[in-house]
Amino acid sequence: MQGKKIKEMFSKINVNTKQLVFICIIIFSFFSILKPTRFPTFRNFESMCFQFPEPGLFTLGIAITMLTAGADLSIVAVANLVATICGMLLLNVMPNDAGTAVQFGFVSLCFLVAIFVGLLCGCLNGFLIAKLGIFPILATLGTQNLYTGISSVLTKGQGVFGVFPDSLIFIGSGKLFGFLPMPFLLFLLVLIIVTILIHYTPYGLKTQWFGSNRRASYYCGIDNVRTVFTTYLMASLIGALTGILILARTNSAKYDYGTTYVLQAMLASVLAGVSPLGGKGYIPNIFLSVLALQMLDSGFNFLRITSFVRSSTYGILLIVSIAIEYVRESLKRLRNIKSLEQKNQKL
């Protein structure tokens, strides 16, 4: 009886969740065997908790746009723009002898600036895609270059480096209660919020319905323009928040920081079960998919594998994942068609 209940509970778990848990175990076991004294250590996993929130947040932003059968390629550029503006604000406007209260005020101002910039960028992306009907990848590829160009002009092609307030550095490098990494907590908070929005609110259902069949969602009375516009607005806000985290963790800002994050985020989204065709995906799986890729990246570091090989590996994995998803969906359609034909024959 107890075994039957456990079996029923296990059967209710999302299929992609089971696959990701298996992938995480395989990656962990593989690198633990190769590097037994370095990989399976508390220090290594603590380091990963500070590193993977950045690609994790980018993955959340891209995943929600993939649910609408699109993709936001500009999200990293939005983050770099926010990091650049906030870095220059703290270095050039905040007094050098500012006290703790003044520093905290400027850090709070940085969050307001991030929200403002995120809203502007999101509105532009949403207007181009939802209102004008421009293909999402083309629209966000254009805005990606626009935001990167603005950051480059502001810094004259140089990075933003300096001594930033302790209250900002704590966000990127501090530990709450002395043991909980702040970036990890920030990622978990955003993950929970996005999960609630996508899976437990009318907006989330509309987003998934639109991604599944935009014409059907329109005839069901869903405001497709508003749904898509809101989605890209949210993605840019997540990117803007990540910009603050980048500035706080690296103590710097560069217009071309994180050039591989878009590829990693798309790969992590597909691994998490978010369909590139839109309409399907389970947001909590993003935690496991990003963790798997971070363990892979950490293992590559220990093996001293070059960044070029890593990029190639991510590209291959993305192509294979999309191909598998496409074949899976095609087979599912064929099974549904055969099932309908059999029912019609019986009738």
MOTA-V747975 format. One line per field, one symbol per residue. ss: DSSP state (H for helix, E for strand, C for the rest). phi: phi as a letter, one per 30 degrees, with the letter a starting at -180 (. if undefined). psi: psi as a letter, one per 20 degrees, with the letter a starting at -180 (. if undefined). Layout:
ss->???
phi->???
psi->???
This chain:
ss->CHHHHHHHHHHHCCHHHHHHHHHHHHHHHHHHHHCCCCCCCHHHHHHHHHHHHHHHHHHHHHHHHHCCCCCCCCHHHHHHHHHHHHHHHHHHCCCCCCCHHHHHHHHHHHHHHHHHHHHHHHHHHHHHHHHCCCCHHHHHHHHHHHHHHHHHHHHCCCCEECCCCHHHHHHHHCEECCCEEHHHHHHHHHHHHHHHHHHCCHHHHHHHHHHHCHHHHHHCCCCHHHHHHHHHHHHHHHHHHHHHHHHHHHCEECCCCCCCHHHHHHHHHHHCCCCCCCCCCCCCHHHHHHHHHHHHHHHHHHCCCCHHHHHHHHHHHHHHHHHHHHHHHHHHHHHHHHHHHHHHHHC
phi->.ddddddddddddeedddddddddddddddddddbdcbddcdddddddddcdeddddddddddddddcibacdcdddddddddddddddddccdedcdddddddddddddddddddddddddddddddddddideedddddddeddddddddddchicdcblccedddeddcbdbdiibcddedddddddedddddddcbbeedddddddddadddddddjdddddddeddddddddddddddddddddchabbdcdidcddddddddddddjddddjiblceeddeddddddddddddddddhddddddedddddddddddddddddddddddddddddddddddd
psi->gghgggggghhippghggghgggggggggghhghmhigglqhgghghhhhgihghgghggghghhhhjkbpnijhhhgghgghgghghghhhgpqhkpagggghghghhhhgggggggggghggghghgggikqpghgghhghghghgggggghjkjrroqaorqhhghhhhirppjiiopghghgggghggghggghijqhggggghgghgnhghhgiijpnhghggghghggghhggghhggggghgikrpqhkqlhihgggggghgghijopiiqipqoghihghghgghhhggghhghilpqhghggggggghggggggghggghghgggggghghghghhh.
